[in-house]
Amino acid sequence: MSDTQKLNDLLHLAHTRVLNAEELESLNALNGGLAELLGLQFTHVGPREARAKLQVLPEHHQPWGVANGGLYCSIAETVASIASVAAADAPAVGVNNSSDFIRSTGEGELEAVATPVQLGGRTHVWSVEMRQGRELIARTTLRTMILR
């Protein structure tokens, strides 16, 4: 079985229930690409919410020592896309990403939480909040298209 099929099988489970710790570990191992490059780790994936965390590192910085805005866009795109696949039980791709950068940060753990605003048959809209502790760092609205 291919890694893509294993990932699809895990997200099919997440369509019906929250993934357990072992399943999340497998999802993180299979979800390579940009998520792996950034160091993004999923901590919760279920039918209506996904959460992930990341340590902000110097590799994420712009020249002035704070995280590049593209980092937040990439985190939101990744977390909400996984959430959308789980919610739809079908592949999904981002079609619009609108991010607001509230505070800057150069280090520490970020947690991203994706929750649905609208779950339609062909498109979803997700709100993704990225926080350090209680501090809101960035917020994204992501629209995805469901590929059926």
DAMOLIN-V477688 format. One record per helix or strand. SS is the DSSP state (hx for helix, st for strand). FROM is the first residue (numbers start at 1). TO is the last residue. If there is no record, write none. Layout:
ss={SS,SS}
from={FROM,FROM}
to={TO,TO}
This chain:
ss={hx,hx,hx,st,st,hx,st,st,hx,st,st,st,st}
from={3,21,34,41,49,58,61,67,69,91,108,123,135}
to={16,30,38,45,56,60,61,67,88,101,119,132,147}
